[in-house]
C-alpha cells in the first residue's frame, strides 16, 4: 500500500490534535511526526522549524473564526466574530496563550484583523476608536474564555455554590450569601455571562462612537 503524500496541512492538523490531547507543551516535531506515523525529519519539508509550526497553528485557529459579513453593522459584525472566537478558543484552550505571543502573523491572522477593522471603519469608527474597540473586544473574549476554562466547576454552578456556602461562615459575607441564594434559586450558567458582558462592552463603544461623530 502506497502512503499518501504528506502535506503541510496534514502536519498542522496533527500538531493541533497533539495540542488538543496533551496541551501545547506536548507539541514537538517528534510528537507530531509520531502522530503522523513518520520520522520528525519528514516534517521539515513542510515547516522550517517548531516556531514556524506554532505560527501555522495560530493561523489554523484564525481560519476557524467567523469574520464580519460585508453588510454587517459594526455591532453585528463584532458580535459575530466575538462569539465565533469564543467558541473556537474554548474548543482549543491551548491557543489562548499562543495567539498573542507570536511575532510572525500568517495570512488568516492578517485577514481577520483587517476584516474586523474594516467593519468598524465602514460603520463610522475613527481609526483610533476602531483600534480601541478591537482591543477591548479581543481582551474581553480572551479573558472570558480563560476564566471559563479554569473554573472549578462545569457550566452550572449550583453544586459548587452549595459546597462553598456550607464550608464558609456566610454570615460574615452577606453580599456573597445573597448572590449564592439567588444562584441557587434561579439557576446559573457561567456561559450565559458571555453575551451579557459583551453587550456591556458594545454599549460602551456605542456611547464612544456617538461622542466621536457628533
N, C-alpha and C positions, 0 to 999 in steps of 0.2 A: 504493500500500500504506500503510495507516494504522499508524503507530508505536504499539506497546503503551504504555500509560500507565506512566511511571516510578514506582517505589515506593521507600520508604525502604530496604527490604531489598535492592533492586537496587543502591542506592548503597553500602550497607555491603559487600555481596558484591563489588562492583567494587573497593572500597578494599582489601579483603583480597587480592584477586587481584593488585592492583598491588604490595602489600607482599610477597606471596609471590614475585613475579617479580623485584623490584628492591630489596627492603628497605624499612624504614619511612620512610627519608628520601625515597623516591620518592612517598610519599602526599601529594598536594596536591589541592585542588579541581580544578585544571586537568587533572592527570593522570587523576584519577578520571572527570571529565567526558569526557575523550578516550577512555577505555576504554569508556564507555557510548555514545559517539557523540553527545554533547550538549555544549552550552556549559556552562562551570563554573557560571554563574549559575543554571542549572536546578536544581542540587543544593541550593540554599538554600531551596527549597520543602520539603525533606525533612530537612536538618540545618542548624542555625543557623550553624555555622562549622566550621573544621577541628578545633577542640578537641572539639566535640560528636561529630564523626565518629570521632575517636580513642576517645572513650568508648564509642561504639557498637561499634567493633571489639573492644574488650575484652569487651563483653557477648557478641559473636559467638563469641569464644573460649570463654567460660564456658558458653555454651549447649551446647557440644560435649563438655564434661567430664561424665562419668557421676557421678551423685550416689549416696550410700549408699542402699541399699534400706531400706524401713521395718522389715524384720525382721533386718537385718544386726547381728551383734555389732560391737563397736567396732573390733576388729582387721580383720574382713572389710570393714567399711564404709570404713575408712581406706585399706586396700589397694585396694579397688575404685576409689576416687576418685583415689588417687595414681598408679596405673597408667594410668588414663584420662588424667589431666592430663599425665603424661609423654609419652604418645603424641601428644596434641594439640599440646603445646608443641614437641615435636621436629618435627612436621609444619609448624609455623608459628613458627620461631625468632625472628622479629621481635617476637613477643609477649612474650618473656622480660623485656625491659626496660620494656615498656609497661604490663603489667598491674598492676605495683606502683606506678606513677608517677601514676596518675590519681586525682583527688580527688572525682570525682562518680560513684560506683558505680551501675551500672544494675541492673535487676531480676534478671538472670541471675547477676550477681556476688553480690548480696544473698541470693538463693535458695541459691546454692552454699555460702556461708559459714554461713548459718543451718542448712542440712541437715547439714553436717559437725559443727557444734557440737551439733546436736540428736542426732546419732548417738552422740556421746561422752556427752552428759548422760543419755540414755536408758539407757546402759550403765554408769552409776555414777561417771562422772568428775565431781569437784567443778568448779565454774565455772572457777577459775584453772588447774587442771590441764588442763581441756579447752582453754583458751586456749594453754597451753604446748605441748600436743600438736599443735594446729592449726598453730602457728608452726613447730614442729620438722619436721613432715612437709612443710609447704609449702617450707621452706628446703631440705630435702633434695632434693625433686623439682626445684625451680628450679635448684639448684646442680648437680645431676647432668646435667640437660639442657644447661645452659650449658657444662659441661665436655665433654660428648659432642659438642656442636655444633662445638666449637673444636679437637677433637683433630686432630693432623697425620696421621691415618691413618683408614681406614674401620674398620668394626666389628672385623674381625680384625686383630691387631697383629703377627703373626709377621714379615711383611716389614719393618715398621718396626723391630721389635726387632733383627732381623738387621743392618740398616743401622746401628742405634745401637751395637750391641756391636762391630761391625767398626771404627767410627770412633773409639772411645774406649779408653783403656788400662784394660780392665775389671779387671785385677789390682789396681788401686788402689781399686776399688769392689766388694768381694766380695759384699755383700748384693744389690746390683743385678745382679751377674753370676749369682748363684744364682736370683733371680727370673726373669731372662731365660732361663736354661736350662730352668726349669720351664714358662714360657710356650711356648717353642719345642717342648718335648716333649709337652705336654698340650693345646696349642691354647688360644686365648684370644679371648673376645668381650667387649668392654667393656660391651656392653648387658646381659650376664649379671650384671654387678655391681649393677645396679639393684635386683633382688629381694633380693640378699644384704644390701646396705646398708639397704634398707627394713626388713628383718627385724631388723637391729641397733637401728634406731630404735624399732620396735614392741616389741621385747623390753625395752628400757629403760623404755618407757611402762608396760608391764605391771608392772614392779617398782614404779614410782612409784604406780600405781593401787592395788596391793596394800597399800603402805605407807599410802596416804591413807585406805583403807577398813578398816583393822584396828581 
